[in-house]
Each structure stands twice: as structure tokens, then as C-alpha cells.
Amino acid sequence: MLNLGAIIFGFLFGVLIGSQIKTKSMDIQFTLASFVIIFIVGLVSAWQLGPFPFYTDMPIASGFFFALIGIFVGKLLFGRGD
């Protein structure tokens, strides 16, 4: 059974964080390759964390994974006006 609590909370938390990322005001340049690497490392981290003990929906930490997706969505939706 899919546990929506961790997924929804993780996604909303990720969108909130992603909307606050400012790349123009810093000396750091995030390219497409850096976002791909961040996504891969986040996926491996979620796999290594594993699910919460009584969650059986996915073999990864679903809240962590959807927070990572939320960061990218928040950056795409609200991060244009850096």
C-alpha cells in the first residue's frame, strides 16, 4: 500500500526549499549536468536509507526521494526570478 503522508510532506518540503534556491546571486553555476549528478546521488542516498520500518510501498526512502523531486520542481516553478 502506498503511504501518501511521507510522499506529500516530502514533496511540499522540497518545493519550499527549491523555491528559495538562488543561483544568480552566488558565484556557483548550476548546469544541467550538476542537476543530473545531484539527482543520481539523491537517488542512491534514498536507496541506501531504505524505507521507514513499516513502509512497504517502495524499496527506497520515499519521503527523501520526493523531497528531492520537490526541490527540482520548486526551482523550476519559482526560481526563475533569482
Secondary structure, DSSP 4 states (H G I P E B T S, - for coil): ---HHHHHHHHHHHHHHHHT---TTSS----HHHHHHHHHHHHHHHHHH---TT--S-SS-HHHHHHHHHHHHHHHHH-TT-
